[in-house]
């Protein structure tokens, strides 16, 4: 028989064991008939069949089935242990898998369906920034993008695309909300994407001044918008008031380059005009920002791309930015999170939370190992009996390891469910505005879950088996012998110390984020926050309604001021804390003006009369704008307190003036000084601002600002919807936000820390409590005779409680000391993310130690009370 035939035979025997047994039985019957011998002369047929079976792989499968059956019986016999191990593994591994899955998706995984993603390079602009030194950004103004594209030409495949934005899309029978991205015609070719049906964009649709009303939609959108997705081809959809014909459907697994899934791609020449300047082509204003991607196949191509791109963007003057000779292009991978741009605060929090989840996983591993070691100690006599009956050490070790793996399977199933549930929550908390194309659990996540639970169970099974086989058989068979079972106490106590130490670090981390969040929330931003809402009418094509809105806002403010529940109403060109506009200013008689540290200069906003009262920004001196401040009157301004002190130190700013854009322009007189307010951020240094009356400019308002009575927001929004529908045409709805919702993204990093690290710390506390209880309970059970003797000799209940709790708290105390030491060492990893508190804050450390001490005492008291209730006669008799 050849080598190949031999292995084919073995495989056939393994897969068809019963047929092979029948074959052996028939062959033996044939030999008996051939020899004419009787059954007794032939020998024991059963013995020969077993010997033949042992020469095949069936013997191995038989042992595996027996061991698996034995393991399942063991799991059923210990429901308490099964539940404890399953929950510990499920939550420990599942929470860690959820964190790592999100990091993997954000920082490592390239977009699906893209051809050879390692050849793609995303281009970043690196500019000087007065506040932070350098600013690396993945987008650039269209003027720079256009210059770079012209400089590269056809040498390197190059394309641009915008970040997706939410838009209403109307089909023939439905109105849907989708994500829209504008792309250059070569976008899909650069990425290596081919249409699933229809076609993609072509070069003759690239004229920037002539919109090509065609669209490519995602497979998911086609399924959502049409009964049969292939029927989407040739259909017309309305986007921002324009009709587009669907010419192609993207592959089912392609949803764009970045995390946020795109529903519809439009040619770049469809980019909408600026709402307040609808008559000027958008590409002449440079307010749009574009991502840049290129495909390079060798290092020389990348060097050419960087050199050419750097020269091109340096030659472009960007409105609002001073010339920077150090500006350069920097290449990076197609995955945004892996590029040279600094990670967002939320992602930095997530990375540290992933480290915390890994600590929870380590705590779970220590607890599972402790439980398995306790189980092996309790089964010392059973193992000794089996060894005395002749079971080999190798077979026993295999059975114990398989039993541990049975526990791991239960834990892995729960871990998968936990990862899916926690992953969805973490996605919403960290990146709430991202439309995810896939679920939180993928094949890589399942592989991690399976691998982690397998390794934890394997290590635990091997160590518990080694401990069981190290017991002396005769000693273990003796009635009342506990010396062998106590050998593992030191290892179990060491694992308990490890759990407590790591848990201290997690509780301290959660406490530090709680203190930081409290400190940040106590910061004032200058404006009043409570009960202020921003209202903005929504349109398919907002740029077409600028003229209507210019007259609608004053009238809407007048009507809504009389609505019950409205305290005051105002409107502004830019909503507070949501942006700023800068202009060069000149003060008569000054050649240069001071600048506050970290600030690029004063910003301004155009507002209505009553704006400061509505936003709760108090006056320091002067007056508010009034109806007398019209286009026919002299220009006036209200400035911030910091601007007044910087430009006119030691004197009143009232009556002073400054010019905008040019020295020769009319002087704007300061009529009021208001308190400082933040421009963008809660954590912001002093900035200079000034305010101009909307009534003296041709600009239109974008937001209505209403101070409402507590609890009246919803009713006022409904009234505003009715009012605006009577003033403007084709309005979709009234979109509104609160100041709290505007500030929420800035608080998110601390809320994330509190929520995620707090939840993991709570999980670690529960696991550690189980660990304390299991170790102390087992130690107390091994001292039953001793406790019975003590009680018989007159020991009181409190003496037994002190004995058990004292022994258990020794390990807890050591863990507390090591945990505090570890916190002091590792505190610098989160120091930069804290505010108003240091990693060595004594209050947080004391609170953490108190919490862990309470958990330790609670875990010790249950077995201690049980031991104190021991009947001395029963204890001595059982021993």
PyMOL commands that set and color helices and strands:
alter all, ss='L'
color gray80, all
select helices_A, chain A and resi 3-15+17-35+39-42+45-54+58-77+79-108+117-119+142-152+187-191+203-205+219-225+229-232+268-270+275-277+282-284+299-314+336-338+345-378+380-388+393-430+443-470+473-477+485-521+542-560+611-615+641-647+694-696+713-725+739-781+784-792+797-826+828-831+842-868+872-878
alter helices_A, ss='H'
color red, helices_A
select strands_A, chain A and resi 120-129+133-137+139-141+157-161+165-170+175-183+197-198+214-217+236-239+242-249+264-267+289-295+328-332+532-538+566-572+581-582+585-586+603-607+619-622+636-640+657-660+668-674+689-693+703-708+733-738
alter strands_A, ss='S'
color yellow, strands_A
deselect
rebuild
show_as cartoon
